[in-house]
Every structure is written in structure tokens, then in C-alpha cells.
Amino acid sequence: MAKIDPDPENQLTLDDKVIDQLKQDMGEDAEMVIESYVESIDEFLSDIENSTFRTPSDDLHRWAHTIKSSAASIGAMRLAHLAAQLENAYRDREKIDLGEQLQHMQHEYQQVSATIGKITGA
């Protein structure tokens, strides 16, 4: 079974440098883009949560990949790391405790969402 590492020491919940760069690059549109990424992560986490044993692993792999990419785009490095673990497990056809991994991802998503809310005022 793939090892779950929910709290790697070298990963930040939210990398301020990424947020600052988005704000610099996108100006007033940055908050809208950040919120869009956060919403898409929430939707894909829901898709994973609502998946069944009949859900093709290709779908789960794609959802994990999208969460990883979206999280990294907004500097949510720990969430990106957790999604990468899930993505890699599906790609390599390793067993992983989906419930446990999802729980860690949802917890980290809540941390990211709360931090983003403080930054954007949402």
C-alpha cells in the first residue's frame, strides 16, 4: 500500500510567494482566478468523495491530477503534495486508503480555503 504522508515538513499550507506573484501578474483579476481554483478543487474533492467502487481509476487519477495542478497554481503546496500521492498511487496501480487520503486532503483544503478567505476577504 502506498505510504500516506499528510504533513511533509517541507510543504507549506499556502506559499505567499505564489499568491504575491499571481497578484503581480494578474492585477485585480488575481482574486477571481484564485477563488476559481479554490472552487474547482472543492468540486473535484467532492467528485472523489462521491466516487464508488465502480468509478474508473482513470477518473480518480484525472481528478487527483487536477487538484494537484490547481493547488500548486495557488501555492497550496501541502494539498498539491497530497493530491500527487493519490495521483501517483493510481498511476502506478498501488493500493492506497482512499478514505484516509481524502480525509487528509479535505482537511488541508479547509486550511487553504480559510487562509485564502483571509487574503481575499471572501
ZAROLO-861005 format. One record per residue: x, y negated, z of N, C-alpha, C in turn; residue in three letters; residue number from 1. Coordinates in steps of 0.2 Angstrom, whole numbers, plus 5000, padded with zeros to 4 digits. Atoms other than C-alpha are relative to their C-alpha. Layout:
{{X; Y; Z}; {X; Y; Z}; {X; Y; Z}; ALA; NUM},
...
//
This chain:
{{5004; 5006; 5000}; {5000; 5000; 5000}; {5004; 4994; 5000}; MET; 1},
{{4997; 5006; 5000}; {5006; 4983; 4996}; {5000; 4996; 5006}; ALA; 2},
{{4999; 5003; 4994}; {5013; 4973; 5010}; {4997; 4993; 5000}; LYS; 3},
{{5004; 5006; 5000}; {5002; 4958; 5015}; {5004; 4995; 5005}; ILE; 4},
{{4997; 5005; 4996}; {5012; 4943; 5021}; {4997; 4993; 5000}; ASP; 5},
{{5005; 5005; 5000}; {4999; 4930; 5026}; {5003; 4993; 5002}; PRO; 6},
{{4997; 5006; 4998}; {5011; 4917; 5033}; {5007; 4999; 4999}; ASP; 7},
{{4992; 5000; 5001}; {5028; 4916; 5025}; {5002; 4993; 5003}; PRO; 8},
{{4998; 5006; 4997}; {5038; 4904; 5034}; {5002; 4994; 4995}; GLU; 9},
{{4997; 5005; 5004}; {5045; 4895; 5019}; {4994; 4997; 4995}; ASN; 10},
{{5006; 5003; 5004}; {5027; 4891; 5012}; {4996; 4995; 5004}; GLN; 11},
{{5004; 5006; 4996}; {5018; 4875; 5016}; {4992; 5001; 4998}; LEU; 12},
{{5007; 5000; 5001}; {4999; 4874; 5018}; {4999; 4996; 4994}; THR; 13},
{{5001; 5005; 5005}; {5000; 4859; 5007}; {5006; 4996; 4999}; LEU; 14},
{{4994; 5004; 5001}; {5015; 4851; 4999}; {4999; 4993; 4998}; ASP; 15},
{{5002; 5007; 5001}; {5013; 4832; 5000}; {5004; 4998; 4994}; ASP; 16},
{{4996; 5002; 5006}; {5026; 4830; 4986}; {4996; 5002; 4994}; LYS; 17},
{{5004; 4998; 5006}; {5015; 4839; 4974}; {4994; 4995; 4999}; VAL; 18},
{{5005; 5005; 5000}; {5000; 4828; 4979}; {5002; 4993; 4998}; ILE; 19},
{{4998; 5007; 5001}; {5010; 4812; 4978}; {5002; 5000; 4992}; ASP; 20},
{{4999; 5000; 5007}; {5016; 4817; 4960}; {4994; 5000; 4996}; GLN; 21},
{{5007; 5000; 5003}; {4998; 4821; 4955}; {4997; 4993; 5000}; LEU; 22},
{{5003; 5006; 4999}; {4993; 4804; 4961}; {5004; 4995; 4996}; LYS; 23},
{{4996; 5005; 5004}; {5008; 4795; 4952}; {4998; 5002; 4993}; GLN; 24},
{{5001; 4998; 5007}; {5005; 4805; 4936}; {4993; 4998; 4997}; ASP; 25},
{{5007; 5001; 5002}; {4986; 4803; 4936}; {4996; 4994; 5002}; MET; 26},
{{5003; 5006; 4997}; {4982; 4787; 4945}; {4994; 5002; 5003}; GLY; 27},
{{5007; 5000; 4997}; {4964; 4785; 4950}; {4996; 5007; 4998}; GLU; 28},
{{5003; 4993; 5001}; {4959; 4802; 4942}; {5003; 5006; 5004}; ASP; 29},
{{4997; 4994; 4996}; {4970; 4812; 4954}; {4995; 5003; 5004}; ALA; 30},
{{5005; 4997; 4995}; {4957; 4814; 4967}; {4995; 5004; 4997}; GLU; 31},
{{5005; 4996; 5003}; {4944; 4820; 4955}; {5003; 5007; 4997}; MET; 32},
{{4996; 4994; 5003}; {4957; 4833; 4947}; {5001; 5004; 5006}; VAL; 33},
{{4999; 4996; 4994}; {4962; 4839; 4965}; {4994; 5003; 5002}; ILE; 34},
{{5006; 4997; 4998}; {4944; 4841; 4970}; {4997; 5005; 4995}; GLU; 35},
{{5002; 4994; 5005}; {4941; 4851; 4954}; {5003; 5006; 5001}; SER; 36},
{{4996; 4994; 4998}; {4955; 4863; 4958}; {4997; 5003; 5006}; TYR; 37},
{{5003; 4997; 4993}; {4948; 4865; 4976}; {4994; 5003; 4998}; VAL; 38},
{{5006; 4996; 5002}; {4931; 4869; 4969}; {5001; 5006; 4996}; GLU; 39},
{{4999; 4994; 5003}; {4937; 4881; 4957}; {5003; 5006; 5004}; SER; 40},
{{4998; 4995; 4995}; {4947; 4890; 4970}; {4995; 5003; 5004}; ILE; 41},
{{5005; 4998; 4996}; {4932; 4891; 4981}; {4995; 5005; 4996}; ASP; 42},
{{5004; 4995; 5004}; {4922; 4899; 4966}; {5003; 5006; 4999}; GLU; 43},
{{4997; 4993; 5002}; {4935; 4912; 4962}; {5001; 5004; 5007}; PHE; 44},
{{5000; 4996; 4993}; {4936; 4917; 4981}; {4994; 5003; 5001}; LEU; 45},
{{5006; 4997; 5000}; {4918; 4919; 4980}; {4999; 5006; 4996}; SER; 46},
{{5000; 4994; 5005}; {4919; 4930; 4965}; {5003; 5006; 5003}; ASP; 47},
{{4996; 4994; 4997}; {4932; 4941; 4974}; {4996; 5003; 5006}; ILE; 48},
{{5004; 4997; 4995}; {4921; 4942; 4989}; {4994; 5003; 4998}; GLU; 49},
{{5006; 4996; 5003}; {4906; 4947; 4979}; {5001; 5006; 4996}; ASN; 50},
{{4999; 4994; 5005}; {4915; 4960; 4969}; {4998; 5006; 5004}; SER; 51},
{{5002; 4993; 4998}; {4911; 4978; 4971}; {5005; 5005; 4998}; THR; 52},
{{4995; 4995; 5002}; {4920; 4994; 4969}; {5000; 5001; 4992}; PHE; 53},
{{5001; 5000; 5007}; {4913; 4993; 4951}; {5004; 4994; 4996}; ARG; 54},
{{4997; 5006; 5003}; {4922; 4976; 4947}; {5006; 5003; 4997}; THR; 55},
{{4993; 4998; 5004}; {4936; 4980; 4934}; {5006; 4996; 5003}; PRO; 56},
{{4994; 5003; 4997}; {4953; 4977; 4941}; {5003; 4994; 4996}; SER; 57},
{{4998; 5005; 5004}; {4956; 4966; 4926}; {4997; 4993; 5002}; ASP; 58},
{{5004; 5006; 4997}; {4943; 4953; 4933}; {5004; 4998; 5006}; ASP; 59},
{{4997; 5002; 4994}; {4951; 4954; 4950}; {5007; 4997; 4999}; LEU; 60},
{{4994; 5003; 5001}; {4968; 4951; 4943}; {5000; 4993; 4997}; HIS; 61},
{{5001; 5007; 5003}; {4962; 4936; 4932}; {4998; 4995; 5006}; ARG; 62},
{{5003; 5005; 4995}; {4953; 4928; 4947}; {5006; 4999; 5005}; TRP; 63},
{{4994; 5002; 4996}; {4969; 4930; 4958}; {5005; 4996; 4997}; ALA; 64},
{{4995; 5004; 5004}; {4980; 4923; 4944}; {4997; 4993; 5000}; HIS; 65},
{{5003; 5007; 5000}; {4968; 4908; 4943}; {5001; 4996; 5006}; THR; 66},
{{4999; 5003; 4994}; {4968; 4905; 4961}; {5007; 4998; 5001}; ILE; 67},
{{4993; 5002; 4999}; {4987; 4906; 4962}; {5002; 4994; 4996}; LYS; 68},
{{4998; 5005; 5005}; {4989; 4894; 4947}; {4997; 4993; 5003}; SER; 69},
{{5003; 5005; 4998}; {4976; 4882; 4954}; {5003; 4997; 5007}; SER; 70},
{{4997; 5002; 4993}; {4983; 4882; 4972}; {5007; 4997; 4999}; ALA; 71},
{{4993; 5003; 5002}; {5001; 4879; 4965}; {4999; 4993; 4997}; ALA; 72},
{{5001; 5007; 5003}; {4994; 4864; 4955}; {4999; 4995; 5005}; SER; 73},
{{5001; 5005; 4995}; {4989; 4855; 4970}; {5004; 5001; 5006}; ILE; 74},
{{4995; 5000; 4995}; {5003; 4860; 4981}; {4998; 5005; 5006}; GLY; 75},
{{5002; 4995; 4995}; {4994; 4874; 4991}; {5004; 5006; 5000}; ALA; 76},
{{4995; 4995; 5001}; {5009; 4885; 4992}; {4999; 5006; 5003}; MET; 77},
{{5001; 4994; 4996}; {5004; 4897; 5005}; {4994; 5004; 4997}; ARG; 78},
{{5006; 4997; 5004}; {4987; 4900; 4996}; {5003; 5003; 4994}; LEU; 79},
{{4997; 4998; 5006}; {4997; 4902; 4980}; {5003; 5007; 5001}; ALA; 80},
{{4996; 4994; 4998}; {5008; 4915; 4988}; {4995; 5006; 5001}; HIS; 81},
{{5005; 4995; 4998}; {4993; 4925; 4995}; {4997; 5002; 4994}; LEU; 82},
{{5003; 4998; 5006}; {4985; 4925; 4978}; {5005; 5004; 4995}; ALA; 83},
{{4995; 4997; 5004}; {5001; 4930; 4970}; {5001; 5007; 5002}; ALA; 84},
{{5000; 4993; 4998}; {5002; 4945; 4981}; {4994; 5004; 4998}; GLN; 85},
{{5005; 4997; 5003}; {4985; 4950; 4976}; {5000; 5002; 4993}; LEU; 86},
{{4999; 4999; 5007}; {4988; 4947; 4958}; {5006; 5006; 4998}; GLU; 87},
{{4995; 4995; 5001}; {5004; 4957; 4959}; {4998; 5007; 5001}; ASN; 88},
{{5002; 4993; 4998}; {4996; 4972; 4968}; {4995; 5003; 4994}; ALA; 89},
{{5004; 4997; 5005}; {4983; 4973; 4954}; {5004; 5001; 4994}; TYR; 90},
{{4996; 4999; 5006}; {4995; 4971; 4940}; {5004; 5006; 5000}; ARG; 91},
{{4996; 4994; 4999}; {5006; 4984; 4947}; {4996; 5007; 5002}; ASP; 92},
{{5005; 4995; 4998}; {4991; 4995; 4952}; {5002; 5003; 5007}; ARG; 93},
{{4999; 4998; 4993}; {4996; 4996; 4970}; {4994; 4999; 5004}; GLU; 94},
{{5006; 5001; 4995}; {4984; 4998; 4984}; {5001; 4994; 5004}; LYS; 95},
{{5000; 5006; 4996}; {4980; 4983; 4994}; {4993; 5000; 5004}; ILE; 96},
{{5007; 5001; 4996}; {4967; 4980; 5008}; {4997; 4993; 4998}; ASP; 97},
{{5004; 5006; 5003}; {4956; 4968; 4998}; {4997; 4996; 5005}; LEU; 98},
{{5003; 5004; 4995}; {4946; 4963; 5013}; {5005; 4996; 5004}; GLY; 99},
{{4995; 5003; 4996}; {4961; 4959; 5023}; {5003; 4994; 4997}; GLU; 100},
{{4997; 5005; 5004}; {4969; 4949; 5009}; {4995; 4994; 4999}; GLN; 101},
{{5005; 5005; 5002}; {4953; 4940; 5005}; {4999; 4996; 5007}; LEU; 102},
{{5001; 5004; 4993}; {4951; 4935; 5024}; {5006; 4995; 5001}; GLN; 103},
{{4994; 5004; 4999}; {4969; 4928; 5024}; {4999; 4994; 4995}; HIS; 104},
{{5000; 5006; 5005}; {4966; 4918; 5008}; {4994; 4996; 5001}; MET; 105},
{{5005; 5005; 4998}; {4949; 4911; 5014}; {5002; 4996; 5006}; GLN; 106},
{{4998; 5004; 4994}; {4957; 4906; 5030}; {5005; 4994; 4997}; HIS; 107},
{{4995; 5005; 5002}; {4971; 4897; 5021}; {4996; 4995; 4995}; GLU; 108},
{{5004; 5004; 5004}; {4958; 4890; 5008}; {4997; 4994; 5005}; TYR; 109},
{{5003; 5005; 4996}; {4949; 4882; 5023}; {5005; 4995; 5003}; GLN; 110},
{{4995; 5005; 4998}; {4965; 4874; 5029}; {5002; 4995; 4995}; GLN; 111},
{{4999; 5005; 5006}; {4969; 4867; 5012}; {4994; 4995; 4999}; VAL; 112},
{{5006; 5004; 5002}; {4951; 4861; 5009}; {5000; 4994; 5006}; SER; 113},
{{5000; 5005; 4995}; {4952; 4852; 5026}; {5005; 4995; 4999}; ALA; 114},
{{4994; 5005; 5001}; {4969; 4844; 5023}; {4998; 4996; 4994}; THR; 115},
{{5002; 5004; 5006}; {4963; 4839; 5005}; {4995; 4995; 5002}; ILE; 116},
{{5006; 5005; 4998}; {4947; 4831; 5013}; {5003; 4994; 5003}; GLY; 117},
{{4997; 5006; 4997}; {4958; 4820; 5024}; {5004; 4996; 4995}; LYS; 118},
{{4996; 5004; 5004}; {4969; 4815; 5010}; {4995; 4996; 4995}; ILE; 119},
{{5005; 5003; 5005}; {4954; 4811; 4998}; {4994; 4996; 5003}; THR; 120},
{{5005; 5003; 4996}; {4942; 4806; 5011}; {4993; 5003; 4998}; GLY; 121},
{{5006; 4996; 5002}; {4929; 4819; 5004}; {4998; 5004; 5006}; ALA; 122},
//
